[in-house]
Amino acid sequence: MYVVLYFISGLFAANGVPHFIKGITGQQYQTPFGQPSGAFANVVWGSASFVIAWLLWHYVGLHRSLNHTVRYEIAFGVGVFVMALLLASLAGRGLEKNPKAAK
């Protein structure tokens, strides 16, 4: 169970990066609300993702045994990697539909 929670923590951590970066640079970016959202919404969404990732990491850290740490960090890393691939795929599709956004 803890491996799954670390994996989900990695998903949230990776998901927070593009939203936060786009937000602090003043750009619009797709949020789960359907349409591209403004900078403020993306900073909030990215920050919320970071907080959720940290809360999951902290919760699991309080309850796990210390002799299996590598397995949990690998699960976190796999979660980051999976979300990065998903975001890259979705961002690529968005640019294909709107070539002016790439400029």
C-alpha positions in Angstrom: 0.0 0.0 0.0 2.8 2.4 0.8 4.5 1.9 -2.5 1.2 2.9 -4.2 1.0 6.1 -2.1 4.6 7.0 -3.0 3.8 6.4 -6.7 0.7 8.7 -6.4 2.9 11.3 -4.6 5.3 11.2 -7.6 2.4 11.8 -9.9 1.3 14.9 -8.0 4.8 16.2 -7.7 5.5 15.9 -11.5 2.0 17.4 -12.3 2.7 20.4 -10.2 5.9 21.4 -12.2 4.4 22.5 -15.5 1.4 24.3 -13.9 3.7 26.2 -11.5 6.2 27.1 -14.1 3.6 28.3 -16.6 1.9 30.2 -13.8 4.9 32.1 -12.6 5.9 33.0 -16.1 2.5 34.5 -16.7 1.4 31.9 -19.4 -1.9 30.0 -19.8 -1.9 26.3 -19.4 -4.5 23.5 -19.5 -5.9 22.7 -16.0 -8.4 19.9 -15.3 -11.2 22.5 -15.7 -11.2 21.9 -19.5 -10.0 25.2 -20.9 -6.5 26.8 -20.7 -6.4 28.7 -17.4 -4.6 31.9 -16.5 -1.4 32.3 -14.6 -3.0 32.7 -11.2 -5.0 29.5 -11.5 -1.9 27.5 -12.6 0.2 28.7 -9.7 -2.6 27.7 -7.3 -3.0 24.3 -9.1 0.7 23.6 -9.1 1.1 24.6 -5.5 -1.8 22.4 -4.5 -0.2 19.5 -6.4 3.1 20.1 -4.5 1.3 20.2 -1.2 -0.6 16.9 -1.9 2.6 15.3 -3.0 4.3 16.4 0.2 1.4 15.3 2.4 1.4 11.8 0.9 5.2 11.5 1.2 5.1 12.7 4.8 2.1 10.4 5.7 3.8 7.4 4.3 7.1 8.3 5.9 5.5 8.4 9.3 4.1 4.8 8.9 6.6 2.9 6.9 9.4 0.8 8.2 12.9 2.2 7.7 14.4 -1.0 6.1 12.5 -0.6 2.8 13.3 3.0 1.8 14.7 2.3 -1.7 11.6 0.6 -2.9 9.5 3.6 -1.9 11.8 6.1 -3.6 11.8 4.0 -6.7 7.9 4.1 -6.6 8.1 7.9 -6.3 10.5 8.1 -9.2 8.3 5.9 -11.4 5.3 8.1 -10.6 7.2 11.2 -11.6 8.3 9.5 -14.8 4.8 8.2 -15.7 3.3 11.7 -15.2 6.1 13.3 -17.2 5.3 11.0 -20.1 1.6 11.7 -19.8 2.1 15.4 -19.7 4.5 15.3 -22.7 2.0 13.4 -24.7 -0.9 15.7 -23.8 1.2 18.9 -24.4 2.3 17.5 -27.8 -1.3 16.9 -28.8 -2.2 20.4 -27.8 0.5 22.0 -30.0 -0.6 19.9 -32.9 -4.2 21.3 -32.6 -3.0 24.9 -32.1 0.3 25.5 -34.0 0.2 29.2 -33.0 0.7 28.2 -29.3 4.2 26.9 -30.2 5.4 30.3 -31.3 
